[in-house]
Structure formats: C-alpha cells, structure tokens
Amino acid sequence: MFSETSHEDGVLELVIDRPPVNAFSIGLLHELAARIEAVKDQPEVRAVVLRADGRGFCAGGDVKEVEGLSGFEGILGQSSGSLRLSLAVLECAAPVVCGVQGYCIGVGVLIAGSADILVASRDTRFVLAEIDNGATAGAVQALKLMPEKRVRAAMMTADPILAQELHALGSIYVLVDEHPAVAAAVRDVATRIAGKSPEAMRRLKTSLNNTTKAHELRTLYRAELSYTYELNVMGEASAGRTAFIEGRRGSYTE
C-alpha cells in the first residue's frame, strides 16, 4: 500500500498507492505510522517525503471497510489509526514534507495539517467531509492549516478549500501547476532540509513542536472523537456512510 526509497542524501521517500482513489484503510494508517515512528532510531534519515501516486493524495478513510466490520470495530480502528498517523507525522524525529495533488479528503487533511511543510498542485481540493459521515474530529489538525472561522465553515459545509487559498495563507510552501511536478518539488524541499545539520534539525523540530504545543493534539483529538463515537452509537454515522456507499451522496474525488 506504500513503497519506500532511501536516497543517498538522507531523504526517506514514502509513496502511498492504494487504487483506485487512495482511500486509507485501517491497516495502511497503522503501517504508515509505524514506519514513520521508526525514524527516531534512524539518525541517517534527515528528512521524510510523504506523497502519493494516482490522481489524488487521499480520498479519506475507507468508508466501505469501516461500515463492513462488525460492531464498532471499523470506526475504532479508523479513528485510532488516524490519531496514530497524525502523531507519527507531527512527532517524527525528522521533518516531514508532504506532497499532495488532486484531492486531499478527511484523514488526508489531518496528515497535511500534521506535516512540517506542504507542497501541492494548484488544483488540489482539501475537504473536511466528516459532517457527511457522522464524524466530528479533525479540527485540531485543520487549525494548523487555516484560521478558526475558516475551519468552522469548512467542517460545517464540507465545501472544498482550494490549494490557492492555503498557499495565500502560507500553509502551502510550494504550489505547482501539474500533478507530476509535485514529486520533484517535494523532493527538492526535502533535499534542502537534508543538507542542514541533522543534529540541529532534529532539535529545531522538537523546539518548534514545543512552542506550538504540538503535544496537545493527542488530548484534543481524543476529545473531538468522543462526539464521533456518540454519533456511531446513535446510528447517525452509519447512516451517513451508507448513503455514500449506496450512491445517494456524491464523491468528493470527482
């Protein structure tokens, strides 16, 4: 579901590929998180590139998997995986440069918000679609990308936020015109970071995380999830997911 390449300059490149739309399964979330967590014991890794093949970076969580598992196993697995991967990216010992194209939905926005630096194609649409799936979590990561009132509008309407808007806000560092250019641009940024002192860079990331209170993500996201769990117990979440699976609600990837 993802491949990895270790480059001679110290850049670890992780490429997600889960056709047809890069919907993140529970297994992918945990496997990717485990790989990023392992960087703490790899001093030779100076920067991490996280990107995806295909027409979009992430179509959100695998709704069909969540709905298909018995009881609440699906939502518990998806939410724990989303938290673990968000923390893995945010707390990764080396800087994480994330490249996105086409669409970045649900958990994709959480990952983008947790990354250190973002590169995106100009046509990328960022969608916080939680409201349509009976979910309430993700604001804590989204607030790393945009102001509070913009997050409220994005989460309450599920309307897409265009990459140009996030670039204007300074949340996207490099904006490119075509999808194929994302891979080269994200690699270029990572290479520049890898050229700095690795000892200084790892300490700089820790310092920045401390200053921005990154440690609060775990507590705040868990609190947000409590309302998602309520909606699952009530049956509201299942109704939203089923509407998507049965085609009664459109896809954000189109």
C-alpha positions in Angstrom: 0.0 0.0 0.0 3.1 2.2 0.2 6.6 2.0 -1.0 9.8 3.5 0.4 13.0 4.7 -1.1 16.1 5.7 0.9 18.1 8.3 -1.0 21.8 8.9 -0.6 21.3 12.4 0.7 19.3 11.1 3.7 15.8 11.6 2.4 13.3 8.8 3.1 10.6 8.9 0.5 7.3 7.2 1.3 4.8 6.8 -1.6 1.2 5.8 -1.0 -0.5 3.8 -3.7 -3.9 2.3 -2.9 -6.1 2.3 -6.0 -8.5 3.3 -7.2 -8.7 6.6 -5.1 -6.2 6.2 -2.3 -8.8 5.6 0.4 -6.8 4.9 3.6 -7.6 1.5 5.2 -7.1 0.9 8.9 -4.1 -1.3 8.0 -2.5 1.4 5.9 -2.9 4.0 8.6 -1.1 1.9 11.2 1.6 0.6 8.9 2.5 4.0 7.6 2.5 5.3 11.2 4.8 2.5 12.3 7.3 3.3 9.5 7.4 7.0 10.4 7.7 6.3 14.1 10.8 4.2 13.3 12.7 7.2 12.0 13.6 8.2 15.6 16.0 5.2 15.6 17.4 6.0 12.2 19.8 9.0 12.5 20.7 8.6 8.9 17.2 9.9 7.9 17.4 13.6 7.6 14.0 14.3 6.1 10.9 12.4 5.1 8.9 12.8 1.9 5.3 11.7 2.2 3.3 11.7 -1.1 1.0 9.5 -3.2 0.7 8.2 -6.7 -2.6 8.5 -8.6 -4.9 11.4 -9.3 -5.3 12.3 -5.7 -3.4 12.2 -2.4 -6.1 10.8 -0.2 -9.8 10.1 -0.6 -10.3 9.9 3.2 -10.7 6.8 5.2 -12.0 3.6 3.6 -15.7 4.0 4.4 -16.6 0.6 3.0 -14.2 -1.1 5.3 -15.4 0.9 8.3 -19.1 0.1 7.6 -18.3 -3.6 6.7 -16.6 -4.5 10.0 -18.7 -5.8 12.9 -19.9 -3.7 15.8 -17.8 -0.6 16.3 -14.6 -2.2 15.1 -14.4 -0.1 12.0 -14.8 3.3 13.5 -12.5 2.4 16.4 -9.8 1.2 14.0 -10.1 4.1 11.7 -10.0 6.7 14.4 -7.1 5.1 16.3 -5.2 4.8 13.1 -5.9 8.5 12.2 -4.7 9.6 15.6 -1.6 7.4 15.4 -0.6 8.6 12.0 -1.2 12.3 12.8 1.0 11.9 15.8 3.7 10.0 13.9 3.9 12.7 11.3 3.8 15.6 13.8 6.3 14.0 16.2 8.6 12.4 13.6 12.2 13.0 14.6 13.0 14.3 11.1 11.0 17.0 9.2 8.1 15.6 7.1 7.5 17.2 3.8 4.1 16.2 2.4 3.2 16.4 -1.3 -0.5 16.5 -2.3 -2.3 16.6 -5.6 -5.9 16.4 -6.9 -7.8 15.9 -3.7 -7.0 15.7 0.0 -10.0 14.5 2.0 -10.8 13.7 5.6 -7.8 11.9 7.1 -5.7 13.3 4.3 -6.3 16.8 5.7 -5.3 15.6 9.1 -2.0 14.3 7.7 -1.4 17.5 5.8 -2.0 19.6 8.9 0.4 17.5 10.9 3.3 17.7 8.4 6.0 20.3 8.7 5.9 21.6 5.1 3.3 21.2 2.3 3.8 21.1 -1.4 0.6 20.9 -3.6 -0.7 21.0 -7.1 -2.7 24.1 -7.9 -5.9 22.1 -8.5 -5.9 20.3 -5.1 -9.1 20.4 -3.2 -9.0 20.0 0.6 -12.2 18.6 2.0 -13.2 18.1 5.7 -16.1 15.7 4.9 -16.6 14.5 8.5 -20.1 16.0 8.8 -21.4 13.9 6.0 -20.0 10.7 7.6 -21.3 11.3 11.1 -17.9 12.4 12.4 -16.7 15.4 14.4 -12.9 15.1 14.7 -10.1 16.8 12.8 -10.4 20.5 13.8 -7.1 20.3 15.8 -5.2 19.3 12.7 -7.1 21.6 10.4 -6.3 24.6 12.6 -2.7 24.1 11.6 -3.7 25.0 8.1 -6.2 27.8 8.4 -7.8 30.2 10.9 -10.6 29.1 13.2 -13.5 30.7 11.3 -12.4 29.1 8.1 -12.2 25.7 9.8 -15.7 26.1 11.1 -17.0 26.9 7.6 -15.1 24.0 6.0 -16.3 21.5 8.6 -19.9 22.7 8.7 -20.4 22.8 4.9 -17.9 20.2 3.7 -17.2 22.6 0.9 -13.7 22.2 -0.6 -10.8 24.6 0.2 -8.6 25.2 -2.8 -4.9 24.9 -2.6 -4.5 28.5 -3.8 -6.3 29.7 -0.6 -4.0 27.7 1.6 -1.0 29.0 -0.3 -2.1 32.5 0.2 -2.3 31.8 3.9 1.2 30.5 3.9 0.2 26.9 4.8 1.3 25.5 1.4 5.0 26.3 0.8 5.2 25.5 -2.9 2.4 25.4 -5.4 3.0 23.7 -8.7 0.8 23.6 -11.9 0.8 19.9 -12.8 0.4 16.7 -10.7 3.7 15.2 -12.0 5.6 18.2 -10.7 4.6 17.5 -7.1 7.1 14.6 -6.7 10.0 16.7 -7.9 9.1 19.8 -5.9 8.6 17.9 -2.6 11.9 16.1 -3.2 13.6 19.4 -3.8 12.4 20.9 -0.5 13.4 17.7 1.4 16.9 17.7 -0.2 17.4 21.3 1.0 16.4 20.3 4.6 18.7 17.2 4.4 21.6 19.5 3.6 21.4 21.1 7.0 23.0 19.7 10.2 20.9 16.7 11.2 21.6 17.2 14.9 20.4 20.8 14.7 17.4 20.0 12.5 16.0 17.3 14.9 16.4 19.7 17.8 14.8 22.5 15.8 11.7 20.4 15.1 11.4 19.5 18.8 11.7 23.1 19.7 9.0 24.2 17.2 6.7 21.4 18.4 7.2 22.6 22.0 6.5 26.2 21.1 3.4 25.4 19.1 2.1 23.0 21.8 2.1 20.0 19.4 1.7 17.7 22.4 -1.9 18.9 22.8 -3.0 17.1 19.6 -3.4 13.8 21.4 -5.7 15.1 24.1 -7.7 17.4 21.8 -8.3 14.9 19.1 -9.4 12.3 21.6 -11.9 14.8 23.0 -13.2 15.5 19.5 -13.6 11.8 18.9 -15.9 11.5 21.8 -18.7 13.1 19.8 -17.9 10.9 16.8 -18.3 7.9 19.0 -21.7 9.2 20.2 -22.9 9.5 16.6 -21.8 6.0 15.9 -23.7 4.7 18.9 -26.8 6.7 17.8 -26.6 5.2 14.3 -26.1 8.6 12.7 -22.6 7.8 11.4 -23.6 4.5 9.8 -26.5 6.3 8.0 -24.0 8.8 6.5 -21.6 6.2 5.5 -24.3 4.0 4.0 -25.6 7.0 1.9 -22.2 7.3 0.3 -21.8 3.5 -0.3 -25.2 3.3 -1.9 -24.5 6.3 -4.2 -27.1 8.5 -2.5 -24.4 11.1 -1.8 -21.7 12.2 -4.3 -18.0 11.6 -4.1 -15.5 14.4 -3.2 -12.9 12.9 -5.6 -14.8 13.9 -8.7 
